């Protein structure tokens, strides 16, 4: 036993001895020096550190060639990486306070760049940047710059609506990067590349099947964008070059780039869709697993092929200011900075293709990619829903918060009856699905038209329907101006054998929902009179019915307190707004809104509020028939005049809340939101190509 233990001990010692020799051989001829250099003792002084470093460097001579190749390569790579990192300087941006930062607008795809610019300059976080940047998209951004509602624009090439404006010559544009028009298809599509001629033939309607371009025998569903959108402008300028595109059904023309990408990736669960977008947006901001890029003329778009020009469908994007912008302003400072090495490095670091390759980098804490795929809106009562077609020419609904600042948008819905606005007093509001999601009705002179658009309640906090859009009507009751109740029902149309309408004799139901989309109860009614009895508080006629004089020539509308609106008819007609027994304002004619219409929307004014519109009208030989605006007055439930708009014939109050009014200028197409003191909160310009689409066809 003892001999066996002695043998085991000797064996272990032999292994240790051989291992020590091996280490010595691998360490070269001076193992003692390296060991000394790597040891730190309590007695070591600062002066000794230089000697240690010197000894360590002397230990690395030709003998180190015997080191392990893996160890040598790894050390070199690490050292080279550290050296390169030390040589790469960080981006330096002008230091600007949040209050001084210029009002900036632009394209959807330039939002991440603009957010990071804001963060670098102000030191604020990502949420603050998103709160500060409310882009209204390419074309509208340039219009707002011309109108001096924005100071700086970072955007793609403007559309014809902006370029044809005479004020466009007053702008200065500088290219700061390149993007590309790219074509996208479902990942299941076997076609990997299209030629320029094939794409043009697809979008003119000459090629309609994938079979004609080497694919399967299925129809090509070719999605387009709306006129004046950034990607549509690129498509028309770079690809079509003056060749008219075939008309596409509304359902193939989503207003949002994100929706176009979504539809191409998932349309009808098939692989026959084709669409286009801009490279950066599809590559970095709205990626989808069922989507891939289509090569054009055999070249796939990438940062390298775009920068080199190998992929030829490229176009600059710009920073723009007005020519009269002062040279020492913050807007001019950023305008110049974006073309410097720092600015171009920022463009590179954010994943765009810069005009000139930058040499600097962002700090590590700022390198996270930014996505705007969306999310739920934060809880915020008294928000405003705005018809997207009015706001920026695109479909969908734009949401503004209590301060009337941009919250986000949702393109899968629209405001019922295509109204311009809707107040959101809780988390839901009446909405419908957009026309391109609606089954077409009958044929009318060869054109499709839509009827009976269903209404539901959309929850802006959840980003989903609280009550599915299956109802035919929705009446809103606002019992105290701050809360809402919604009556939703389905029309019961019934006819006897002879075709006579007997619907009023049919018992029907109406569902009552609260302002957060909770179903309160279901109530039964019979005919219109029965429904009217249920929803009496929603009919403005109850609150604005006038009292008439005995001869019927004077109508008196009693508002809150001692405020009255008095209108006289016949010879010498006059109209008065009377407050506490005294004439507050007068004219020859006028009206009170809401009027006696049963269908006036409750979303346009708080409960028991009114707008009185006074004007002088008549005829004379010099002017002919004339109409002179005398004033518009917002009156609350107490009879107090809380807002006055005097003598603005081209302007009209379109909506009022307790905290703000919306004013529309018919001549300029501008919408302005003002607080009750008259101060401007926000504004935008209605696109010139906006056409009111009646919901019935």
N, C-alpha and C positions, 0 to 999 in steps of 0.2 A: 504494500500500500504506500509506504514511504517512498520507494523507488518511483512508483507511478506519479506521485505528486511532484517529486524532484524533476522528472522528465517533463511534466506539464509546465513547471516553472521555467525550465530551460528553453522549452519551445516558445513560450510567450516572450521571453527575453530576446530570443533570436528574431522573432517577428518584429519586435519593437526596434531592434538594432538595424534590420534590413530596411524598415520603413524610414528610419532616420537618415540612412545613407541615401535613400531615394529622394527624400526632401532636399538634402544637400545638393544632390546632382541637379535637381530641377531648379534650384535657386541660384545656380551659377557658382563662381569661385569665392564670393564674399558674403556668405550667409550671416556672419556675425555683424557686418555693417548694417545690413537691412534690418536685422532684428533690433539693433540698437536704435536705428532711425524710427522704428515703429513703436518704441517703448516710451511711455511718458511716466516720469517718476515725480513724486512730490517735491524733490529737490531741484527739479529743472527750473531754470529761470527764463525770462523773456529773451535774454541774450543768447541762450542756448538754442532757441528755436531756429535761428538762421543757420547755425552749424548743423542742426539735424536735417534741415531741408537740403543743405549743401551735400551732406553725406548721402542722403537718399538719392540725389540726382547723380552722384558719382557711382552709385551702385548699379546704375542702368547703363551698362556698356554693351559691347558686342556679345558678351556672354548671355544677355537676355534673350538672344535668338533661340536658346534652347527651351524657353518657356512654352507652356501649352499654347498652341495656336488659338484655341477657344478663349483662353484667358486674355491673350494679347488683343485679339479682335474686339472682345467685349469692352476692354479698358479703353482702346482707341475710340470705339464708337461712342462710349460714354463721355470721353474727354472732348471729342469733336462736337457732340451735342451740346455740352456745357459751354464750349467756346462759341458756337453759333448763337446760342441763346444770349450769351453775354454781349455779342456783337449786334444783335437785333434790338434796336431801340423801340420804345413804346410810342404810340400815337399821341401827339399833343394837340389838343383842341382849344379854341378860345374859351375863356372862362366867362360864362354868361349866366346871370341869375334867371330863375324861372320866370320872374316878372318881366325881364328884359328880352326873353327869347322871342324872336319874331314869329308872327302868326304864319304858320307853314301849312301848305296844302299840297296835294299831289295824287299820284296813282296808287292803287291798292298794292301793287308789287313793290313800291318804294317805301312802304311803311316801315319794315324792319330797319332799313338804312336810316330813315329819319328818326325812328325811336332811339337808335344807338347814338346818333348825332346829338340828340337832346340830352341823353344820359351823360355823354362825355363832357358836354358844355356846362351842364347844370349840376352834375353830381347826384342827380335824383335816380331812383330805382326804376325798374321796368314798368311797374304799375303807374307811377307818376307820368312816365313817358306816354303810355297808352291813353291816360286820361287827358294829356295835353294835346295829342295829335288826333285830329278828327278830319281825315281826308275825305273829300267829296268826289274823288276820282278825276281822271285825266282832264277831260274837256272842261268840266265845271271848275276845276282848280285854276286853269288859265283864265277863265271868265272872272273868277273871284279876284285874281291878281289884277286884271284890268280894272275891275270895279273898286280896287283898293280895300277889299275885304280880307285880302291876304297880302303878306309882305314878301314871301319866299315860296317858290314852287319847286318841288323835286318830282319830276314826272316824265312820262313817256311823250312821244310826239303828239301834239294836240290834234284833235279832229277838225274836220272842215268847219264845224260850227264856230270854233274859236279862231281858226286861221282867217276866216272870211270877215271877222270883226275888224273894223277899221283901227281899233285900238291895239290890235296885235302888233302893229309896227312900233308901238311904244314900249315893247318888252325886249329884254336882252336874254338870250338863251345860250348856255354853254354846255357842250356835251361832257358828262362826267363818267360815262360808262357805256357798255354795250349790252344789249339783250337781243334775243332772237325770237322770231315767230317760229313756234314749233308745232308739230302735228302729233296728236295723241290718239291712241286706239286702245281697245280692250286687250288685255294680255293674251286672251285666247285666240286672237286674230292671227292666222298664219302668215299674212303679208307683212314683211319686215321693212320694205322700202317702196316709196312711190316717187315717180319722176315729177318734175315741175309741170309738165304737160298733163299728166294724169290728175294731179290735184286740181288744176284749173278746170279740166273737163268734168271732174266730180262736182265742183262748186258752181259750174254753169249748167249742170243737169245733163251734160252729154254722156257721162258715164254714171250708171245707176246701180251696177252690180259689182260686187267684189270679184266675180268671175272674170271680168274684163281687165283686171289688174293682177291676175295670178292667184286669186283667192277662191273662196267657195262661192257657189251659186246662190248668194243671198243679197238682199237689197242693202245698199250703203245708206245708213242713216247719218247724214252730214249735218252736224250741229253748227250754228253760227252764233255770233254775238250781235248785240244791239248797235245801231248806227251811233258813231261818235265815241264808242268805248275804245280804250287803248288798244286792245288786241284786234278789234275790228278795223281800226285805222291801219295797223300794221298789215293785216290781211289784204286790205284793198290796195295799199301802196306798194308792198313788197311782192306779193304773190299775183294778185289779179291785174295790177298795172292798168287800170281803166276798163278792164273787161267786167261787165255787170255780172253779179252773182245771181243765181236763181233764187226766186222767192222761197222762203222756208216757212212752214207753219209756225205759229207762235210757240208751240210746244218744243220746237227745235231751236228756239232762240232765247235761251235763258239769259237773264240780265247779269248774273254774277259769274265771274270766272270760275269760282269754286263750284257753282252748280253745273257749269258746262263740263268740268272735269268729272264731277260726280256722275252725271248722266252718261258720259262716254264710258266710264268704268263699269257702270251697272245697268245701263239702259235695257229694260225688259229682260234682264238676265241673259242677254245674248252678246255676241262678239262682233256685231256688224256696224258698230257706231264709229264715227270719225269726228274729230274736233280739233280746235287749235287754241293755243294760249301763248303766254310769254314764258321763256325758258326759266327765269329765276322763280317765278311764281309756282310753276308746276314742279320744279326740281326741289325747292326749299320750303315753300309755304303751304302747299296743298297736295301732299303726296298721297297716293292711293295704291293699295297692293294689287288691284285688278287693272292697273293702268301701265302702259309703257309708251315710250316715244317712238315715233315713226321716222326712219331715216328718209332724207330727201335727196334724190339723185345719188344714192349710195352713201351719203355722209350723215352720221349720227350727230346731233347737237351735243356739245360738251363745252366746258370752259375753254379747253385748248382749241377746238375747231372753230369756236366763235371768235376767239381772240385772233387766231391766225387768218381768218377769213375763208377757211376751207368750207365751213358751213356758211352759205352765202346769204341766207335770209336774216340778216342782222340789221339792227337799227340803234342809234344812240338813245340814251335817255339823258335828261337835261336837268340843270338847275337854272332857275329863271327869276329875274327881278324886273321891276319897271325901270325905264331909263332915268326917271326923275328920282330914283332912290338915292338919298344922300350917301356920299362916299364913306362917311364915318359911321353909318348906321350898322346895327347888328346884322341886318339882312344882307347888306353889301359885304360885310366881313365874312359871313359864312359862304356867300356866293363865290368870293375869291378863294376862300380856304379849301373848298371842295376840289379844286384843281391842283392843289399843292401835293407834295409827297405824302403829307399826313392825311389829306382828304382822300387821295387815291388809294392809300393803304387801307383806310376805313372801308372804301368800296370793295376792295379785295377781301378783307377780313370778314365781311358780311356775306360773302359767297357770290357777289356779282362779278362781272367781268369789267374791270376798270379800263379807262382809256389808256392809261400808262401804268405799268406794273409798279405797285408801291413797295417800299422796303421796310416798313414798320409794322408792328403788330399791336393788337389790343391786349390789355392786361388780362390775366387768366380768368379773373372773376367776371369778365364781360364777354367771354367767348361762346356762351351758350347760344344755340340756334333759336331763332324766334319763329313761332308759328302763329298764324291767325285763323286756324281752323274753326275757332269760335268756342262758345260756351254759354252757359246760362247767364242771364242778366241778374245783377244783384237786386235785392229787394229794395224798392224805391217807389213809394206811392206818388200819385199825380205825375206820372210820366206821360210823355206825349208820343203817340204813334203817328208817323207822317207817311203819306203815300210816296213810295220810292220814285214813282214816275214824276211827281212834282218836285221832289228833293234833288234828284240828280239824273233824271231821265231813265232810270232803270227800274225794273219791276220790284215788287216786294215791299217791305215795310221797314222804315228807319225808326229807331227808338232814341228819344232824347230824355235825359233825366230831369229831376226837379229843377236844376239850374239851367235846363235847356241845353246841356252839353251832350255831345254824341255818345251814346251807349253801345250801339251796334246795330245790326240789321238782320232780318230774316227774309229770305227770298222765297220760301215755300208757302207764304201766305200773302194775303192782301186785305186791305181795309174793306169792309162790306160796302157794297154798292159803289165801290171805287171813290169813296169820299176822300177829300184831301187829308183830313186829320181825324184822330180819335183820342180822347183823353183816357188814360188808364188810371182809374182811381184805386185799384187794388193790384191784383196781378193778372187779371184777364180783361180782354176786350173783344167785342164782336168782330169776327174775321171770316174770310172765305179762302178757299184754295185759289191759286192763280188760274187764269184761263187755260194756260198750256197744260194744266193737270186735270182739266175738265173734259168729260166726254162731249164731243160735238153733237149738236142737235140736228135739226132737219136742214135740208138744202134750201137756200133762198137765192134765186137767180144765180145759181152756180157757186154761191159762196156759203161757207158754213157759218152758222150763227149759234150763239149759246143762250140758253134760257134756264130760268129757275136755278140760279146759282145758289148753292146751299150755304147756310150760315152756321157757325159754331162759336165757341169761346176759346181763344188761344191764350195760354198761360205763358207770359214772357219770362217768368222766373224758371219754369221747368223746361221751356223750349219745346212744348208739346201742347196738344189739344186737351183742354179740361173738359170740353163738351164737343164731341166730334161734329163736323159741319154737315149735319143731316137735316137741319131745320130750314123752313121756308121764310120765317120772319123772326126778328128780334127787336123788342121794344125795351128801352132802358128807362128805369125810374131812378131819380137821384133825390132821395128824400131830404137830404140836408146839405147837398152840394159837395160833400166830401166822400160819400159812399154811393154805391150803385147796386141796383137789382136788375136782373135781365130776365125778360119773359121770352122764351123761345118756343115756337110751335110749328106745326105742319098744317098747311091748308088742307081742309077736307073738301074736295070738290066732288059733288054728287049730282047726278042728273036722273030724271025719271025716264020712262020708256019713250016719251015723246021728245026728249032732249031738253026739257026745261030744267033750269038749275034749282036744286033743292038743298044745296049745301047748308043753308041757314037752319035747316031742320035736323042737321046731323050733329050729334054730340061729339065734341073734340076735346083735346087736352093741350095744356100749355105747361111747360116746365119752368119753374122759377129757380134761378141760380143767384148766389151772392157774388160780390165783387172779386172773390178769390176762386170762383169756379165750383163752389160747393153747391150741390143740388139741395134746395130747401124743401120743396114739395112739388107735387103735380096737381094741377087744378083743372076742373072740367068746365067747359062753357058750350053754349049753343049759338052758333051764328055770330055775325059781326057785332050785334048789340051786346051779346053775352061777353065777347072778348073785350069790347070797349069798357064794359063795367069792371072787368078784372084789372085792366091796365090804364084806368082813368088818369092816374097821376103822370103817366108818360105822355099824354096828349097835351101839347102846348095850348091847345084851344081852351082848356080848362083854366089856364092861368092868364090868358091874354084876351079873353072875350070882352069886348067893349060894352059900355052902356050908351044907348043912343038918346038924343033929345026927342021930344014928342014929335017934332016935324021930321026927324030922321036926318037932319043936316049937320049934326054934331055928334062925333064919337069920342067917348072919354075912356081911356085905358088907365086903370088904377094900378100903380105899382106899389112897392113897399113904402111905408111911412106916409108922408103927405106929398108924394111925387105922382104927377099925372101927365099923360100924353093926350092932348086934345087936338082933334082934327076936325075942321069945318069944311063943308062942301058947298058947291054952288057959287054964286057971285061973291067975290071978295074972299075967297077961301084962304084960310091961314091955318098954320099948324104950330102948336105951342108945346114946349116942354116946361111944365110948371113944378117948382119945388117949393114947398112950404107956403103956398099961396101966391108966390111971385113968379113972373115969367123968367125962366132961366135961359131959354133960347127960343127963337122962332124963325119961321120961314113960310113960304107959300104952300109947301107940300112936304110930305114925309111919311115915314112908316116906322113901325116898331117891329123889331125882330126878337124872338120868333113871332111869326104871324099866326093866322088861324089854321095853318095847315096841320092836318092830323099826322103827317109823316115827317115833320121837322125832327132832325136828329137831336137827341138829348145830349150828345157829346159836344155840341157847339157852345153851350153856355152852362154855367152852374144853375142849379134849380132855382127858379124864380128870378133869375137875372134876365136883363133885356139890353138890347142895343137900339137906341133911337137914332134914326138917320133923317136929318132935315136937309131940304134942298129947295132952291128957288127955280121954278120952271115957267116957261111961257113962250111967247112969240113976239118978235118985233121985226121991223122991216130991215134993219141992219144985219142982225144975226140969224134971223129966222127962228126956228125952234131952239131954245136953249135950256140948259140944265146946269145950274151952278150949285156946287156942294156947299152947304152952310155949316155942316158939322155933324159929327157922329159921337154918341155919348153912351158909355157903358154904365149901366145902373144896376146896383146890387139888390139883394132881397130886402134891404132896409130903405130902399129908395135913394141911396146916396150915389151921386155921380162920381165914379171911381176912376174913369179915364175919359179923356176928351181928345178927339181928332178933328181939327178945325180946317175947313176950306181946302181939303185935299181931294179934288174931283177924281183924280186918277187912282186914289187909294181907298181901300175898303177894309173894315175890320172883319176878319173871317172867323175868328174864334176867340173866346175869352175864358180864362180860368180865374180863380181868385188871386193868382199871383202874376199873371202875364196876359198879354193880348197878342194875337197874330194879325199882322197887317199885310195886305197884298197890294202891290203896285201893278196895275194892269198894263201900263205902258212899258215898264222896264222888265216885267216878269219877276220882280224881286219880292221875296217874302222876308219880313222882319219880325222878330219876336222882341217885344219891349216889356219892361216891367211897368208897374202901375205909376211910376214916376216919369215915364217916358224914355228911360234909358234903354239903349239897344243891348239885348242879351246875345242874340246870334242872328244870322241871316244867311240866305242862299238865293241863288238865281234859278228860276224855273227854266229848264231847257227849252230852247226855241222849237224843237221838234216834238215837244210834248203834245199829245193828242188825248183828249178826254175819251176814254173807252167806256161807253155806256154798258152797264152790266148785262143788259138784256140782248146785246148783239152789236 
